[in-house]
Amino acid sequence: MKKILASIALTVGMSTAAFAADPIEGTWKTQPDDGSYAHIAMKPCGAALCGTIARTFNDGGEYSSPNLGKTLVMDMVPQGGGAYEGKVWRPSNDKIYIGKMDLNGNSLRLRGCVAGGLICSKQTWTRVK
């Protein structure tokens, strides 16, 4: 009987861990770019994580950008230790780059790179509470 209970407890524990939210899930505020910034909703997309533009802001406050609802962070896969790899879209030039992210508490460092990662543009995002 003890073996059965231990087996059930182990199975339940493993199931809970499998369904635990990734620490990157949630809403993140981008750095301002050309005077505007956005809130990005990070959530699962298949086996990876993706981020869509949920809200946009400029000097006048919140506004309705044509980019609302578009995916900015694509197919980010955890690499361990708070690192992620996938792709990022830059709305200002409509290009997709090799993307890397590093999570450190409520700070998310994001890089979009070309030339095999030799040339990168960086931003640090903060978690929206």
N, C-alpha and C positions, 0 to 999 in steps of 0.2 A: 504494500500500500504506500509506503514511504517513497518508493521508486516512481510510482505513478504520480503522486503529488509533486515530486521534484521535477518530473518531466513536464507536467502541466505548467508549473511555475516558470520553468525555463522557456517553454514555448510562448507563454504570455509575455514574458520579459523581452524576448526577441521580437515579437510582433509589435510591441510598443516602440521599440527602438527603430524598427523599419519604417514606422509611420511618423516618427518625430520630425518636426519641421526643421528644415535646414536653417542654420543661423543667419543666412543671408536673406531669407524671406522677410518681406515687409516693404515699407516705403522709405525711399532714399531721396535726399535733396542733392541735386547736382550743383557743381560750382557754376557761377554766372558765366555765360558765354555770349558775347555781343550784347550785354546788358540784360539777358534773360536767363532764367533757370527753370528747372522742372522738378516735379516729384515723379520718381520712377517706382512702379509697383513690381517688386521682384517676387516671382512665384514659380512653382514647378511647371515645366513644359516637357512632358514625356519623362525621360530619365535625367534630364538636365534642368537648368534654371534659366528663365528669361525675364527680361524687364521691359515693361511697356510704359509709355508716357501717360501718366494719370492726370496731372495738372501742370499748367504752365503759368509763369509769372514774369513780369517785367517791372520797370520803375513805377508804372501806374497800378500795379497789383496783379491779380489773377486775370488772365485773358484766354481767349479760345484760339489756340494755335492750330493750324492745319495738321500738325503732327500728333495731336492728341490721339491716343489709342494705338499708335504705331510702336512696333517693337524696336527698342534701342539696344538691348543686350540679348544676344541670341546663343542658345545652346551652351551655356556655361556649365562645365562639368567640374565638380570638386576634385582637387588634386591632393588634398590633405594639408593640414597645417594652416587652414584659412585661405589657401590658394585655389583659384578657379581659372579655367581656360575655355575659350569659346570664340565668339565674334561680337563686334560692336558696330553699330551704324552711327555715322556722324551726319546729322540732318543738314548741317550747313553746306556740305558738298555732296551729299547723297551717296557716300561711299561706305563700303563695309570693310572693316579691318580685322586683323588677328586681335583678339581681345584677351586680356588677362586682368584678374582682379585679386586683391589681397584684402581679407577681412581682418580688422583689428578692433574688437569691441564695437563701438558705434561709428567707426570710420571705415570707409571702403575705398581703397585706392584702385583706380581703374586706368588701364592703358590700352590704347588702340595703336597697333604697330603695322608697318609695312617693311618690305625688304628683309623678310625673315626675322623681324624683331629688332632690326638695327636702328630704325627711326620710329620713335613713339611719341604720341601726344598723351598727356596725363591729366587726370582730374582726381580730386579726393572728394567723395560724397559723404554726407552725414545722415545718420538714421533719423527719420522723422518719428517723433514719439506720438 
